[in-house]
Amino acid sequence: MKQAACALKIGGTDPSGGAGIQADLKTFQELKTYGMSVITSVVAQNTTGVKDIHDLSVDMLRKQLEAVSSDMPIHAFKTGMIASKDMMKAIAEWLPEIAAPYVMDPVMVAQSGDPLIKEESRLWLRDNLLPYTSLVTPNIPEAEDITGGSIEVIDDMKEAAAQIVTKFGAGAALVKGGHMKGQAIDVLFDGSEIHTFSSERIDTKNTHGTGCTYSAAITAHLSHGSSLVEAVEQGKYFVTEAIRHSFELGQGSGPTNHFATREEVFNKWL
């Protein structure tokens, strides 16, 4: 019997389906990966912003982690929203049990600007959880928060990516250029060299959940045994097409289209 590639997401929810756990499970499914989830927080949000957050207990988080890892194979996993330092500590205690690539999407604020991680927890995440990662995928504001520097041009992105690895201990860092102008350029430092990934910038407001989707696609490819560079390259292709064929849904920033790369979708829309 064929063994499925299995990926786990640890993070918060999005009842509107565009971000968080829901977006990641859709992405895993599209990339032929068996998706699993551990919920840290139930988030009342939609395309216009975050309305409320209910953090689960640390005990419940630990029980979910133990339940999935004691029974199911984990070939790659990612974390998203981790609201508190105590949650981060529980995840850090569990991590040594898992011999699989770890992708961190250091979710600090929602796209709407609403905070998702308490200020006091950010330094703990950087100093204690980041060193466990195989890859961290900050956008420019998150990379600035991690490094304490300012990012205005591509060379700044390269310097930040290298610093996140060499100074703060990440296995690799992908600094995403979604907040820049011009071509959508992302910069990866894999611990030894810089790689850049470029695509056209698509003119749309419908980008809700792009960071979740991008990092989930990378995680899915890693679960299948892809190299880091290949996983990032394929993940960028996936999220770019999801943005290109995004949905006009909701009253704010609409969601991306997680099934945009299906052949029948291209046949219909091209």
MOKA-V188636 format. One line per field, one symbol per residue. ss: DSSP state (@ for helix, = for strand, . for the rest). psi: psi as a letter, one per 40 degrees, with the letter a starting at -180 (. if undefined). burial: I if it has 9 or more other ideal C-beta (glycine too) atoms within 8 Angstrom, else O. Layout:
ss = ???
psi = ???
burial = ???
This chain:
ss = .....======........@@@@@@@@@@@...======.======..=======..@@@@@@@@@@@@......====.....@@@@@@@@@@@.....====....=.....=...@@@@@@@@@@@@@@..==..=@@@@@@@@......@@@@@@@@@@@@@......====.......======....======........=.@@@@@@@@@@@@@@....@@@@@@@@@@@@@@@@@..........=.......@@@@@@@.
psi = hhhihhihhhaiihdeedaaddddddddddffhhiiihhdihhgiaeeahdihhhiiddddddddddddediiheiiiibhhdidddddddddddeehgihhhhhghdiideehhehideedddddddddeeidhigiaddddddddeahhdiddddddddddddddeeidihhhhfdeiiaighihhheedihiihiiihhgiegfheddddddddddddddeeiidddddddddddddddddfiigiiebhiiihefdehdddddde.
burial = OOOOIIIIIIIIIIIIOIIIIIIIIIIIIIIOIOIIIIIIIIIIIIIOIIOOIOIIOIOOIIOIIIOIIOOOOIIIIIIIIIIIIOIIIIIIOIIOOIOIIIIIIIIIIIIIOIOIIIOOIIOIIIOIIIOOIIIIIIIIIIIIIIIOIOIOOIOIIIIIIIIIIOOIOIOIIIIIIIOIOOOIIIIIIIOOOIIIIOIOOOOOOIIIIIIIIIIIIIIIIIIIOIOIIIIIIIIIIIIIIIIOIIOOOIOIIIIIIIOIIOOOIIOOOO
